[in-house]
Amino acid sequence: MANFLKKAFSDMKESAKAQHEVDKANFAAAKAESKAQWEEAKAMGNPETAKKIMQEQRDAQIKEANERIAAAQKRTNDAKNR
């Protein structure tokens, strides 16, 4: 019985240590994300930076749309050649 309790408490101790590591990692990730959001918000206050970020977003959307157009054209050509 004593060995059972020692093993049980040892297992609980190891589990608590592991959970603590998970909690520390999650806290560090949340802290880093919060800092990134703050820096992004601060950067958006600068008109030049805001323009640059918006242009990058528009360029990404255009690229995605062009890829969708190419895929649709390929499907159209494949359907015509059947």
N, C-alpha and C positions, 0 to 999 in steps of 0.2 A: 504494500500500500504506500509506503514511504517513497519507493522508487517511482510509482505512478504519479504522485504529487510533485516530485522533483522534476519529472519529465514534463508534466503539464505546465508547471510554472516556467520552466525553461523554454517551452514552446511559446507560451504567451509573451515572454520577454523578447524572443527573436521576432515574433510577429509585430510587437510594438515597435521594435527598432526598424523593421522593414517599412511599416506604415509611416513612421516618422520620416524616413528617407523619401517616400512618395510625397508626403505633405510638403517637405522642403522643396522638392523639385517643382511641384505644382505652384507653390508660392513664388518661387523664382520666375517661373514662366509667366504668371499673372503680373508680376512686377515689371518684367521686361515688356510685355504687351502694353501695359499701362504707360510706360515711358515712351514707347514707340507711338502710341496714339497721341500723347502730349506733344511730342516733337512734330508729328504730322500736322496737328492743329496749329501749332506755333508757326510752322512753315507756311501754312495756308494764309497766314496774315500778311505775308510778303507777296505782292501782286505778281512778281516775276516767277516765283516758285509755284504759285497757284496756277498760272498760265501753263507752265511746263508740265505740271502734274496732270492737268486736264487734257493737254495735248497728247500726253502719253496714253491716257485712258482712251481718247478718241482713236488714236492710232491702233491700239489693241483691238478695239471694236471693229474698225475697218478691216484689219487683218482677219479677224474671225469671220466677218461677213463674206470676204473674198474666198475664204476656204469653203464656206457653205455653198457659195455660188459654184465653185469648181466641182464640188462633190455632186451638186444637183445636175450640172452639165454632163458629168460623167455618167450619172444614172440615166439621163435622157438619151445620151448616145448609146449606151448599152441596151436600152429598151428599143431603140430604133433598129439596132443591128440584129435583133433576134429573129 
